[in-house]
Amino acid sequence: MHHRDTESTENLRNHVRQDSGGGFRRQVGLVLLCSLFALFGAAYPQEDAFFSSLRREKDPVLGRSLLALSRRTLVTYFKTGKVSWPREVPKSLSHRAGLFVTLLVDGRNRGCMGSLHPTEKDLAAETVKNTLAAALEDPLHPPLSSRDLPRIRIVISVVGNPEHLAPGETRDPLRFGLLVRSGGRAGVLLPAEARTFKGQVKACKRKAGIREGAFVEKIAFETVSFRE
């Protein structure tokens, strides 16, 4: 079991933005369709076997645990102004994977933050960090408040199998998310946010401010998502 203490709000904001004990090799600001900030360079190795197992058989226990932790994180923060890390991490949340948290208010996206690769020691820490980042740090939306809490619905997307695509190589955008990057700019779409691969690339470029004809590096990835 991992043990963590309660942190102040400002420490959490610093934790979201900064290197956490040698964690992030670099953090690149992204303009994304979901206003995501993807973090490049894994702080911890990806557990490929865990994601493969999750993709074969979606684990409802894991989904309930992730969503409950995310909800508890929001409630604690909005009621106390503090961040409470789980003192004991259950086995189901001890795995490592990239993870996105999307917060919907009345069905509309009001914040979405995450990473393609693990940046924390376990899924519990990823969930706490990205939940509050989505609520407080999304640059395209005002911070959420306690008034929004009853109307917030949470979507958590566990990321796996990121792969660099060769020039001309494509993937099904209904199954694969996509990250494109060029010259320090990058954009991400989660799976099913575009109907065609061409449209997926175009939307990623547009949201990242990359010119239409620019050559970009493309990274496709899969997700397993859980919704409230």
C-alpha positions in Angstrom: 0.0 0.0 0.0 1.2 3.5 -0.8 0.6 6.3 1.8 0.1 10.0 1.2 -0.8 13.0 3.3 -3.3 15.8 2.7 -1.7 18.6 0.6 -2.7 22.3 0.4 -4.5 23.6 -2.7 -1.4 25.6 -3.7 0.8 22.5 -3.4 -1.6 20.6 -5.6 -1.5 23.4 -8.3 2.3 23.3 -8.1 2.2 19.5 -8.3 0.1 19.6 -11.4 2.4 22.1 -13.1 5.8 21.0 -12.0 8.2 18.1 -11.9 7.1 15.8 -9.1 10.2 14.2 -7.6 12.0 13.7 -11.0 8.7 12.8 -12.6 8.2 14.8 -15.7 11.0 15.0 -18.2 9.2 17.9 -19.8 5.7 19.3 -19.8 4.5 20.7 -23.1 1.4 23.0 -23.1 -1.1 21.7 -25.6 -4.2 23.2 -27.2 -6.4 20.2 -27.5 -9.9 19.4 -28.7 -10.8 18.6 -25.1 -8.4 21.3 -23.8 -6.0 18.5 -22.6 -2.5 19.0 -21.5 -0.7 15.8 -22.5 2.6 15.2 -20.8 5.5 13.8 -22.8 8.1 11.4 -21.4 6.9 8.7 -19.1 7.9 9.2 -15.5 7.2 5.5 -14.9 7.1 2.5 -17.2 3.8 1.6 -18.9 2.2 -1.6 -17.7 1.4 -3.1 -21.1 0.1 -6.4 -19.7 -2.4 -4.5 -17.4 -3.9 -2.5 -20.3 -4.1 -5.5 -22.5 -6.0 -7.4 -19.9 -8.3 -4.3 -19.3 -9.0 -4.0 -23.0 -9.9 -7.7 -23.3 -12.3 -7.5 -20.3 -13.4 -4.2 -19.0 -13.1 -4.3 -15.2 -16.2 -2.8 -13.6 -14.6 -2.8 -10.1 -11.7 -0.7 -11.4 -14.1 1.6 -13.1 -16.1 2.1 -9.9 -13.0 2.7 -7.9 -11.6 5.3 -10.3 -14.9 7.2 -10.6 -15.5 7.1 -6.8 -11.9 8.4 -6.1 -12.4 11.2 -8.7 -15.7 12.2 -7.2 -14.4 12.1 -3.7 -11.4 14.3 -4.8 -13.8 16.9 -6.1 -16.1 16.9 -3.1 -13.1 17.1 -0.7 -11.6 20.0 -2.6 -14.7 22.0 -3.0 -15.8 21.5 0.7 -12.4 22.0 2.3 -10.1 23.6 -0.2 -7.6 20.8 0.4 -6.4 17.8 -1.6 -6.6 14.4 0.1 -4.5 11.7 -1.4 -5.6 8.1 -0.6 -3.8 6.9 2.5 -4.1 3.3 1.3 -4.2 2.4 -2.4 -6.2 -0.7 -3.2 -4.7 -3.3 -5.5 -7.0 -2.4 -8.3 -5.5 1.2 -8.4 -1.9 0.2 -7.9 -1.2 -0.3 -11.6 0.4 2.4 -13.8 -1.0 3.9 -17.0 -1.6 7.2 -18.6 -5.0 8.6 -17.9 -7.4 11.4 -18.9 -10.1 12.9 -16.7 -13.0 14.7 -18.5 -15.5 16.7 -16.5 -18.9 17.3 -18.1 -21.4 19.9 -16.7 -24.9 19.5 -18.1 -23.4 17.2 -20.8 -20.8 19.8 -22.0 -17.1 19.5 -21.6 -15.8 21.9 -18.8 -12.4 20.4 -18.4 -10.2 17.6 -19.6 -6.6 16.9 -18.5 -4.3 13.9 -18.6 -1.3 12.2 -20.1 -0.4 9.5 -22.6 2.1 7.9 -20.2 2.2 7.3 -16.5 3.5 10.3 -14.6 2.7 9.0 -11.1 3.4 5.8 -9.2 -0.2 4.4 -9.5 -3.6 5.0 -11.0 -4.8 6.5 -7.7 -2.4 9.4 -7.9 -3.0 9.9 -11.6 -6.7 10.2 -10.9 -6.4 12.7 -8.1 -4.0 14.9 -10.0 -5.8 14.9 -13.3 -9.2 15.3 -11.7 -8.2 18.6 -10.0 -6.2 19.7 -13.0 -9.4 19.3 -15.1 -11.4 21.2 -12.6 -8.9 24.0 -12.0 -6.3 24.2 -14.7 -8.0 23.8 -18.1 -7.0 27.1 -19.9 -10.0 27.1 -22.2 -12.6 27.0 -19.4 -13.0 28.9 -16.1 -12.3 26.9 -13.0 -15.2 24.9 -11.7 -16.7 25.7 -8.3 -18.8 24.0 -5.6 -21.9 25.3 -7.4 -21.1 23.0 -10.3 -20.5 19.9 -8.2 -24.1 18.4 -8.4 -24.1 18.8 -12.2 -20.6 17.4 -12.9 -20.4 14.0 -14.5 -17.0 12.3 -14.8 -15.4 10.3 -17.6 -12.1 8.6 -17.0 -10.1 7.2 -19.9 -7.2 4.8 -19.2 -4.6 5.0 -21.9 -2.6 2.2 -23.5 -0.5 1.1 -26.4 0.8 4.5 -27.7 2.5 3.9 -31.0 4.4 6.1 -33.4 2.9 6.0 -36.9 5.1 5.9 -40.0 4.3 8.5 -42.8 1.2 7.4 -44.6 0.2 5.0 -41.8 -3.4 5.5 -40.4 -5.6 4.2 -37.7 -9.3 3.9 -37.2 -10.3 7.2 -35.3 -13.3 5.5 -33.7 -10.9 3.1 -31.9 -7.7 5.1 -31.6 -7.0 8.5 -30.2 -4.3 10.6 -31.8 -1.5 13.0 -30.8 0.3 15.1 -33.4 3.2 17.3 -32.6 5.6 19.6 -34.4 8.0 22.2 -33.2 6.9 22.2 -29.6 3.2 22.3 -30.4 0.9 19.3 -30.0 -2.7 18.4 -30.1 -4.7 15.4 -29.0 -8.1 13.9 -29.8 -9.5 11.0 -27.8 -11.1 8.1 -29.7 -14.4 8.7 -31.5 -13.9 12.5 -31.5 -13.5 12.4 -35.3 -15.1 10.3 -38.0 -12.0 9.9 -40.3 -8.3 9.8 -39.8 -7.8 12.7 -42.1 -10.3 14.7 -40.0 -8.6 13.6 -36.8 -5.2 14.9 -38.0 -6.7 18.2 -39.3 -8.5 18.8 -36.0 -5.4 18.1 -33.9 -3.3 20.5 -36.1 -6.0 23.2 -35.9 -6.3 23.1 -32.2 -2.5 23.0 -31.7 -1.9 25.9 -34.0 0.1 23.8 -36.5 -0.2 25.0 -40.1 -2.2 22.7 -42.4 0.7 21.5 -44.6 3.3 21.0 -41.8 4.9 17.6 -41.3 3.9 16.2 -37.9 4.8 13.3 -35.7 1.8 11.1 -35.1 1.2 8.9 -32.1 -1.9 6.7 -31.9 -3.2 5.3 -28.7 -6.1 3.3 -27.3 -8.3 4.0 -24.3 -10.7 2.1 -22.0 -13.2 4.6 -20.6 -15.5 4.6 -17.6 -18.4 7.0 -17.1 -20.6 8.0 -14.2 
